[in-house]
Amino acid sequence: MLNLTFPTPHPNPEEVAQEVQRRVNASMSRRDMLQISENDQATCLTGNPIDDCWKCDPDWANNRQRLADCAIGFGQYAMGGKNGEYYIVTDSSDNDAVNPKPGTLRYAVIQEEPLWIVFPSNMLIRLSQELIFNSYKTLDGRGANVHIVGGGCITLQYISNVIIHNIHIHHCVPSGNTNVRSSPTHYGYRTISDGDGISIFGSKDLWIDHCSLSHCKDGLIDAVMGSTGITISNNYFSHHNEVMLLGHSDDYLPDSGMQVTIAFNHFGEKLVQRMPRCRRGYIHVVNNDFTRWEMYAIGGSGKPTINSQANRYTAPSDRNAKEVTKRWTQQKGIGRTGIGDQKEI
């Protein structure tokens, strides 16, 4: 059954942002101490609290579900499929969006129970329609080279507790005007989708980590309609125009509770704008690398709070495209720009 109530935001977002910074500082201090120690032969020197949590375990492949304890920021409570069974994707096909075959990815993500979904080998999954998730799922692509392309692609709608890790998502196109199953007991008619890489709609407690996203028809990641409790970390974004939209519209009040952490991402080559584009809410943008955007990096309207900390901005050579932040004034239909560590716009 769909949960049509709006997710509840954290009562003190500044406290969450400060805890992220504390954990980043602790990880960097650990790295610095190990580097100067003459007796310590440790090789795990990440300076990244997420990677410290699981990559430093040489036996991580046999302890995969530890990953669920490694998120930081607003999405830190995303459990994914923790404590659930492992599901091994053995079939890369996606021929039936209403009656998916056991062994396929679509069959796994619609189940009611928590599942930790893994891949035994490299895989290209060409979706026929939106891949609609149910709650409490982890998509764990570690140890394999997993690509998701085609119709949709990933839809998180009125659900919670999803982790998507180490997946390549690209060349997503609109699909729809057909029935698609969203649970073992329900399928329904879907209109034409936007062609986002990941579409988040009215959902909470989500973590997207160590993925690459590019070449989609609409946004690479769009979060709207009261979604909150989201962390987007360690991802590589490239080859796209409108990268990330956070908020449905300036006038949509439930998005005032949207809280998103954007950390340790690389916004790479051939990106134009929206890294992210924020409408309302509290957005913590920390320790990201922005490389030569073609219009602007971070934009906002509808009075969001954008807390920007310790990011690196490498502006393009085009003198007309060096804006780091862009502000829209809705009443006059014009944009105003500025640069700062923390902005309310």
N, C-alpha and C positions, 0 to 999 in steps of 0.2 A: 504494500500500500504506500502511495506517495505521501511524504511528509510535507505538507503545505505551510507549516509554520516557519517563520524566518529564523535562521541560526542566531544564537546569542553571541555578541562580541565580548572580548575580554574587557573587564571593567577598568583596567589600568594599562593601556597600550604602551605608555612610556616605560613602565616597569619591564615589559617584555623586551623592548628595544635595548634597555640597559643590560638585561641578562644576556642577550645576544653578544653585546660588546664585551661583557665580562668573560664569556666563554671563548670568544675570539682572542682576547688578550692572554688568557690562560694557555691556549694552544700555542700561541706565538712565543710565550715565555718558555714553555716546555721545549719547543724546537731550539730556541737560542741556548738553553742550558745544555741540551744534548750535543749541540754543535761544538761547544767549548769544552766538553768533558773529555779528558784524555783516555779514560777507562771505559767509557760507554761505547759499545759497538752498534748501538741501535741504528737502523736504517730508516725508520718511519719518522720522518721529520716534515710533517705536512703544513703546520701552522693553520690548519683548518679543523675546527672542532668536529665537524661531521665526519671527515675522513679519519681523524684520530680515533673515532669511536668504533669503526669497523675495519678499515683498511690495515690498521696496525695489528690486527689479529691474523697470524699466518694461517689459521684454520678457519677463516671466515666462510669458506664454501660449505663447511659442515656445521656452521652456526649462523645460517642466513637470517634467521628471524631476529637476531640481535640488531639488525638494521633499524627495526621499528623503534628502538630506543635512542636513535642518533640524530633526529631532527632538531633544529633550533627554530626559534621565532614563533610566529603565530600558528604554524602548522605542526608544532612539536607534539601535539596530542593525537596525531594521526596514527592509528594502530595498524591500518592495513589489515592483512590477514594473520596478524600475530596470534599464536596459539591455535591456529587452524591447520588443516591438513595441507600437505604439498600437492599441487596439481601440476603435472608435467604436460606441456603442450607438445603433442606428437604429430599434429596435422596442421599444416599451414593454410589449408583451404578455408574459404568463407563463402560457400555457395548458397546457403540458406539462412536468411536473417530471422526467420520465424522458428525454424526447427533445426538449430545448429547441432552438428554431430559431436558426440563425446570425443575428446582429444583435441578439439579446436579451441582457440582462444575465446571465441564468442561464447561457447558453451560454458567456459569457466567463469567469465566475468558476470554472467547473469544469475549465478547461483545465490541462494539466500545465506548460506553459511560462510564464515571467514575462510578464505583460501589464500595460500601463498603460491603464486603462479610462477613457474620456472620453465626454462627452455633448455633441452639437452644438447642443442647444436644451433648453428647459425640458421636464421630463418627470415624469409621475406613474406609478410602477411599482407595480401592485397585485399582490402576490405571492399565488400559489395555495398554496404550501407554503414550508417553510424554504428560505432561499437559502444553500446549503452551499458555502463557499469551498474552493478548493484553495490551496496555498502560492504565494507570490510574485505577489501581485496588489495593484495600487493602484486604488482607486475614487476618481477625481478629478472632483469636481463643480464645480470652479471655472469661472466663466463661464456657468453655467446654474443654474436653480432645480430641483433634483432631489429628489423625494419618494419614499420607499419606505414602503409601508404593507401591511397585510394579514397573511397567514399566515406565522408564523415569529417574527421576520423574518430576521435575519442570524445564521448559525451558523458559528463558527470552531472546528473540532473536530480535534484532533491535527494541526495544521498550524503553519506559521511564516511570518514575513515578509509581513504584510498591512498596508497603509495605507488608511484610510478617511478621506476629506477632503471637507468641504463638502457633506454629504448631510443631508437632513431625514428623520429616521426617527421614525415615529409611528403610533399606532393599530395596533399589532401585536397579534395574537390567536393563541391556540393553533391548531395545525394538526397533521396527521399521520394515522396509521393508513393509510398508503399508501407506495408506493415513491417515492424521491427520488434523483436522480443526484447523485453527489459528485465524479466524475471521468469522463473519456471512456470509461473501461473498467469503471466500477463504479456500480451503483445498488443500493439496499437498502431494506428496509422500515423506516420510521420510526414510532415510537410518538408519542403526543401530546406536542407541545412545550409549553413553559411560556408562550410568548407574550412572550419578552424582546425588547427592541429589538436588542441584540447579545448573543449567548450565546457565551462563550469557555470552551472545555473542553479541558484538556490541551494548550494551545498556547503559543507563545512568539514574541517579537520582533514585537510588534503596536503600531500607533500609530493612535489615533482622534483626529482634530483638526478643529476648526472645523465640527463637526456640531451639529445641534439634535435633541434627543430628548424625546419627551413621549407621554403617553396610551397606554402599553402595558399589557398585561394583567398581566404579572409585573414583572420588573426592567427598567430602561432599559438598564443594562449589568451583566451577571453574569459573573464570572470564577471558575472552579472547577477542581478536579481537577488540581492541580499546575501551572496556568498561571503564567507569569512573563515578565519582560522586556516590560512593558506601559507605555505612556504614554497618558494620557487628558488632552488639552489643548485649551484655547480653545473648549470646547463650551458650549452653552446647554441647561440642563435645566429643565423646567417641567412642571406639571400631572401630578403622579404621587405615589404613596404610597411604595413601596419602591424608591428610586432606583438604588442601586448595591450589589451584594453581591460581596465579595471573599473567597472561601474557601467550600469545600463544607460543612464542619461543624467544630466545635471539636475533634473527635477525629480528623480526617483529616490525618495527619502530613505527607503530601507537600505540603500547602499551606503548610507552614512555610518553603518555599523561594520562595513567591510574592513578587515584587517589582514594585511598581506606583508610577508617578509620576502624580500628579493635579495639574495646574498650569494656571493662567490660565482656569479654568472659571467660569461664572456659574451658580450654583444659584439659580434664579429663582422665579417665582410659583407658588403652589399645590403646593409640595413638602412632604412630611410627614416623612420619615426616610430613613436610610441614604445619607449623602452623604460617604463611603461607610459601609457596615457591614463591618468587617474581622474576619476569623477567621484568625489566624496570619499569618506573613509580615512583610515590611517595606513599609510604605506611606508614601510621601512626599507630603504634602498641602501645596502651596506656592502662594502668590499667587492664591488663589481668592476669589470673592465669594459669600458665603452670605447670602441674603435671606429673612428671615421664614419659617423652617420652621415646621411645625405640631406637631412632637413633639420632635425633637432633630436636630442636624446630623451629627456623626461618632460612630459607635458601634463597640465592639469586644468580643471575647471570644476565648478560646483563646490568650491571651498574644501578640497581635501587637505589633510596634513601629510606632507611628504617630508620624511626625516631622512636626509641624505648624508651618509657618513662614510668617509674613507674610500670613496670611489676614485677610479682613475679615468679621466676623460682625455682621449686623444682626438682632437678636432680634425675635420677634413681640411684639405688645402683650399677648398672653395671658400672665399671670404664671405659669401652670402649664406653659408650653411654652417656657421660656427656656433649656433645657439645650443647651449647645454640644456637650459630649461625654457619652456614656453608656457605662457599663461593666456587663457582665453577669457575675454570679458564678454559674457553672453549678451548683455544688453546692447552693446555697441557692435557686436560681431567682429571684434578685432582681437589681435593677440598682443600680449606684452611679455617681454622676456627678462630673465635675470639669472644670476648664479648665486648660490648660497649653500651653506651646510644644512640648514633646515629652513623649509619654506612652508607657510600656510597660504594656499592659493585657491 
